[in-house]
């Protein structure tokens, strides 16, 4: 799960635009202020493709207080958990985990699913949600068998007295072999004065070696996962990475990876449910639907391409998938491929400039704008490599524009304000709203219960928000983001 980093900054002269209008900062003689409304408009223009809403919905999470109540067969389990129990009951879990470590349990599996309502979630367009759920779980187990399995041949009766198929030997390892708690390790890059350490600072004497069903590794992955699990707080797992081994996070980390696009790679879920449509360049590179593409997403640089056709890891994954899919009677469609040796690995695929590929990370735009101070754009744009700022994390675009993590060298000092030359007089109230009464017709927001339509206004914790994209029942409004615009309470 180590991201691939790259850098490609090209200065391009562009026509004048009025997307943002930087003004001198009255509080800082060397800085500038931007209107929040203009910054938000710039972000929304660049993320107007409906797929961004799909990605954001897929990564929506339930509160941990809800997850803690999930139990096998509980009447109050979320609907996606009940679907998982129906298509993959405890008996099937037991069938596939007879060698598994005790830290992996069926209850924790259900809790991990319950954290992400999109996994085994509903579809409103006629797709078979039960079939997609089953295929998703079986796909995950095929990869678990490779990542954390025993790999003991069925005829090795000494080590495999139950004569289990190799695809029944998943989830044996909780921690990476050779590592144990208390060992600092996988600390490459820790302590450096760079954006990764500013966003996800390593804790002293902690080891960020592989843990859990997907072997989460390195501080920048622990920090990013922690932000998703703990309402934006990266420090929880950076300070206590052992939680990824010893709690339901050992399976939730794998489902998070399953749902997260690593642009230009799609999320594995969206390959399986066909929400994703491969671009022409991907098609030309042999990348399409099927299990093979999930291998390319996970480890394409090492396991895909003709040079890796007979390599052990992809051969194992394919064997496990074919054994599991046959056992669970999962049909393989005519346009699907189980293999990826015929695919170009994503890391070797040049998608720069492709108009049918979407990216998910923000970086400073170095385009020249003659109508702005110093020709600086004062905007960010989407790029196909990991940066400090994600288009799928609410508030990250504003952080990119203000260079919050110091990732843009020589970027001007920028503050974002709600009004200029009036109201706050250029002061920054960070869109904190007021404590006024609820406007007429506002709906009191209750997480997990309240359902609203675009244009509806809700009240929550003394603030008011209008839905600008369809929020799910767990998209609690806390600030202006993809789903919500904060508005004044009258």
C-alpha positions, 0 to 999 in steps of 0.5 A: 500500500505504498503510494507512488510519488512523482513530480511534473510541474510545467509552467504554461501561459494561460488566458486571463480568468476571473476564477479567483481575485487575490487582494493584498492582505491587510494583516500581512504586508507580504500576503494575499487574501482570497474569497472563500466563495471563489476558492470553493467555485474553483474547487467545484469546477474541477470536481464537477464530474459525477464520479467525484461524488461517487468516490466521496460517497464510497468513502463515507464512514459511520461513526465508531459509536455505531460500529461498536454496537455491531454484532453477529445477527444483531437486529440493529446492524446497518443494512449493508452489514445485514446484506453481508451476513446474508450472502456470506454468513458466519459458516462461510467465514468459518469455512475460509478461516480455519487457519486464521489468527484469532485476532480476525473474527467474524464480528470484526469483519462485520464491524469493518464492513459497517464502518463503510456503508458503501461496501455491500451497499445499495444500488438504485439503478437495478444492479444486483447488490447481493451479487456485488457484495458476494463478489466483493467479499470473495475478491477480498479473500483471494487477495487475503490468501496471498497477502496473509495466507499460509500457502501450504499445498493440499497434499502436505498432510504434515502441515495441512492435516485438514487438507485445506485448499490454499484459498482456505488459508487466509488471514494467518498473519496479523503482523508482518513476518519478522516484526513484533510490537515494540520494534521501531521500523518502516520509518523511512522518511520519518523526521524529515522536514517535508509535507508527508511528515507535517501531515502524518508525523511519525511517533518516536519508537513506533514501527509502521511495518505491515499489519492487518489483512492488507498489511498496512505499511509506512507512516503516510498510510497509517496517518491517512487511514487514521484520518478516515477512522478517527474524524480527521485525526492522524495521530491516533494510529501514528501513536498506536499503530498496534490497533491495526493488528489488535482491533477491528481495524485489522480488517477495516484497513483492507476495506478502506483500501478496497474503496479508495481510488489511487488515481489514476487507478480506480477503486477496486469496488468500482471495477467490480460493480462497473461504476468505473469505465476504463479510459481509452488509454487503459483499454489500449493498455489491456486494462478492463474489467475482471480480477486481473485489474484488481491485481494491477491496482494492488501491486501492478508494478511487480505482478503485472505485465508479460514479464511477470506472467509466471511469477509466484505472487500473481499466479497464486492470486489468480489460482485463489480467485479461480478456486474461490469464484468456482466454489461460490459460483461467481460467473466470469463475464465475457469481457473479464480477465482473471489475469494481468500479464497482458496489462501494462502496469499502472506505474508504467502507463502514461495517462498525462493529458488524457481527457477521460481520466480523473485524478484525486490529488491537489497540487499548486497550479503553476500556470501563469496568469497575467492578471494576478500578482506575480503571475501566480495562479493562487489555485490548485489543480488535480494531478495523478500522483500523491500529494499532501491534499486529496480531492476526496477529503473535505477542506483539503482544497482550501489547505492546498491553496493556503499551502497548509503543509508547506508543500509548494516551494515559493508559494505566496502567503494566502489567507481565505476569508468570507468577505473583502472590504466589507463585513469582516473587512478582510478579517478571517472568520473561517466560515464559522457561522453564527449561533443564531436561531434555526432558519424557518424550515431548517431540519434538525440533523441527526446522524444516521437518521436524517435524509435530505434532498439537494437544496434542503437546509439543516441545523447542527451544533448551532450552525446551518448547512444547505445540501449542494450534493446528495448527502448520505445519512452519515455525511454529518455537516461540520463545514463547507465541503462536497456535500454541504455549504454552511449558511447563516442561521437567521 
